[in-house]
């Protein structure tokens, strides 16, 4: 199952335009989730919670060191702070829910 999922993720990466993220000086192919913005309803209206979700294959991290919450990744020259990292059920890919690094400062 993991090899099929891996193949499908590579297909999606290519289909969506070969996006990459830079993490600790290395480039990793990824895809962007279609759900790129999440909002919270607060007393004054809606506030942006998540700016973008990157989907990245775990097999690319040959050293076994994955992005963690509060670390920085770069996509097309834009820096993002990883707000939350989630694994899929098959432990094949990561979802990096990212926000503007200046938010909450």
C-alpha positions in Angstrom: 0.0 0.0 0.0 2.8 2.4 0.9 4.4 2.1 -2.6 1.1 2.8 -4.3 0.5 5.8 -2.1 4.1 7.0 -2.8 3.6 6.7 -6.5 0.3 8.6 -6.4 1.9 11.4 -4.3 4.7 11.7 -6.9 2.1 11.9 -9.6 0.3 14.7 -7.8 3.5 16.6 -7.2 4.3 16.5 -10.9 0.7 17.3 -11.9 0.5 20.3 -9.6 3.7 21.9 -11.0 6.7 20.5 -9.1 6.4 22.6 -6.0 9.2 22.3 -3.4 9.9 23.4 0.2 13.3 24.2 1.5 14.0 22.7 4.9 17.4 23.0 6.6 19.0 24.0 3.3 17.6 21.1 1.3 14.8 21.1 -1.3 12.0 18.6 -1.0 9.2 18.0 -3.7 5.8 18.5 -2.2 2.2 19.3 -3.1 -0.1 22.0 -1.7 -3.4 20.9 -0.2 -6.5 22.4 -1.9 -7.5 23.5 1.6 -4.9 26.2 1.8 -6.6 28.5 4.3 -8.5 27.7 7.5 -10.3 30.3 9.6 -11.5 30.5 13.2 -14.7 32.3 14.1 -13.9 34.8 16.9 -15.8 37.6 18.6 -14.7 40.1 16.1 -15.2 37.9 13.0 -13.0 35.4 11.3 -9.2 35.1 11.9 -6.8 33.2 9.6 -5.5 30.1 11.4 -3.5 28.2 8.6 -2.1 29.8 5.5 -1.0 26.7 3.6 -0.8 22.9 4.0 2.2 21.2 2.4 2.0 17.5 1.7 5.4 15.9 1.6 6.6 12.2 1.2 8.4 11.0 4.3 10.7 8.8 2.2 12.5 11.9 1.0 13.9 12.5 4.5 16.7 9.9 4.2 18.1 10.9 7.6 14.8 10.4 9.3 14.7 14.0 10.6 11.3 15.6 9.7 10.1 19.1 10.0 8.7 19.8 13.5 6.2 22.3 14.9 7.6 25.9 15.1 10.4 25.2 12.5 10.7 27.2 9.3 10.2 26.0 5.7 10.4 28.1 2.5 8.2 27.8 -0.6 8.9 29.9 -3.6 10.9 32.5 -1.6 8.2 32.8 1.1 9.0 31.7 4.7 6.4 29.8 6.7 6.4 28.6 10.3 5.2 25.0 10.7 2.2 25.2 13.0 1.3 21.5 13.1 2.8 18.4 11.6 0.4 15.4 11.0 1.2 11.9 9.7 -1.1 9.9 7.5 -2.6 6.6 8.6 0.0 4.6 6.6 3.0 6.7 7.8 3.8 7.6 4.2 3.5 11.4 4.1 3.4 14.4 6.3 1.0 17.3 6.3 2.7 20.5 7.3 0.1 23.1 8.3 2.0 26.4 8.0 1.4 30.0 8.9 3.1 33.4 8.4 6.2 33.3 10.6 5.4 36.8 12.0 1.9 35.8 13.2 1.7 35.8 17.0 4.8 37.8 17.5 
